[in-house]
Amino acid sequence: MRDHFSRAAGLLFFLLHFIFHYSIYSNPTDGVPHSSSRIVGGVGQSEIGNFSEFQYRYLSHDIMNRNDGYFPFSESGKFNTTFRYYQTLNQFEITKLSLIKFASFAPFQSNNQLKSYIFDVGIESVTVRAKKNLIDTFQNERIRVSPWNVDLAVGYTYQISGQSTNKALLVSFLGGMKAQFHPYFKDFYRVGPQAIISFLYDFGTMKFQFISAYQYYILLGNQNDFSNTLRMRYSINNSNELRLDFIKYKNEQEFVLNYHFMF
């Protein structure tokens, strides 16, 4: 097990070095930036049950926000927290806690050679199959677990159409690793390479993203995983947004409708 951790740590440090050494930030776009703090309220439905959702984000800008006044197609945040309450289960959870997250989907060009990347450390709840016994046979019942999570990926983004940051179609290809730590997993963790592809379409008040990720965990005795996500955002003004997400995971699917207020 020590060898597995050593290899995972080596990959982590290599990818971090790649990000910081080769990535070059472009200049912020023109325009008035949105406020950096926000609260989010929403409702959703999944195969686990109906739920209500609340988020608080401090000093946050994400990929679905308008680009005005920020580095284009970037994301950054600290201590962003999402809570859920599942009414049918009478269950409260921390769905997502990003202690630190930053990402860039800036398009690669011959004059800047920007790299795309994702780095996220925190807690991420996932739906898994309940274990029937100690030899890891699974049953149909789905349960929620909240492992510690590390996401790391690097790659390239290409601008397919559009001449400005507010009217652009981008496609991204990234590869890296994902690690999660929880007693549910074999040896209390699962870690493996992941591949990500993203399509991002931005035309001002509306923005769409389809992002697909696949994680290969089976080499260390855990089940592989994947997610396919379609996100849609409508910007009412610089402080108010409506968002709709459809997400398909290996063990469930869900949709979420959220209202974002930035202050």
Secondary structure by P-SEA (a helix, b strand, c coil): caaaaaaaaaaaaaaaaaaaacccccccccccccccccccccccccccccbbbbbbbccccccccccccccccccccccbbbbbbbcccccccccccccbbbbbccccccccbbbbbbbbbbbbbbbbccccccccccccbbbbbbccbbbbbccccccccccccccbbbbbbbbbccccccccccccbbbbbbbbbbbbbbcccbbbbbbbbbbbcccccccccbbbbbbbbbbcccccbbbbbbbbccccccccccccccc
